Amino acid sequence: MRWALSWIGVALLAAAPLTGMGNYPLHLMIMCLVWAFVYTSWALMGRLGMTSLGHGAFLAIGAYGVVIAWNLFGLSPWLSLPILLLAAALIAFLIGYPCFRLKIVGHYFALVTLALGEIARMVIVALRDQTGGSLGATPNTALADASWSLTALQFSSKLVWFYVILGFWLFGLWVWTRVDRSMARLALEAISQEEDAAASIGINVTRLKLGVTVISATMTMRAISPRARVTSAK
């Protein structure tokens, strides 16, 4: 029954743009779905007792990285996104591994991730010629003579972006559900309650926490990268 109601809700949401709503309400729905995906990605860690205040850094990698690669180097998002995914995973590993090995948890872990977010902000401001600083950056349009460009991942219709981002959000919910129903969830809940006790019964604490952190970081990066392209839609 619960699953039936969920699918009915998804169907109603998918049908909403076909009711003839204007571009602005549709834009608001797109933004809601983008941030719902971001929340879903963040909640992978929060649900299992790891509070991160630095996911803004992964948002910056996705949003600014795609635009800078396109504007400065003409690199298609299809090529830049895999590179940015690896960059997000690497940064998550470099931050997470020493924290988990040294048992930096709770408020201390949150402060480490907060510092990561602040470093990302300072880098964006320092590179204002490329990033636009606090004003942000807009991708160069590839739609001068067409209504869409698959190479540039730009579409003039917000309706297309709505269904693209709806698919992203549903994918995020699927990943969240798979993690939540896996044995890893039980292990991570045990770790959040008593890390030493969990390790004593054979749970690989560092590997599990690091795995969830990398998944959360890459999903967050991927969640925001389409947001940088929606500005090309009208």
Buried (B, 14 or more C-beta within 10 A) or exposed (E): EEEEEEEEEBEEBBEBBEEEEEEEEBBEBBEEBBBBBBBBBBBBBEBBBBBBBBBBBBBBBBBBBBBBBBBEEEBBBEEBBEEBBEBBBEBBBEBBBEBBEEBBBEEEBBEBBBBBBBEBBEEBEEEEEBBBEEEEBEBBEBBEEEEBBEEBBBBBBBBBBBBBBBEBBBBBBEBBEEBEEEEBBEBBEBBBEEBEEBBEEEBEBBEBBBBBBBBBBBBBBBBBBBBBBBBBBE
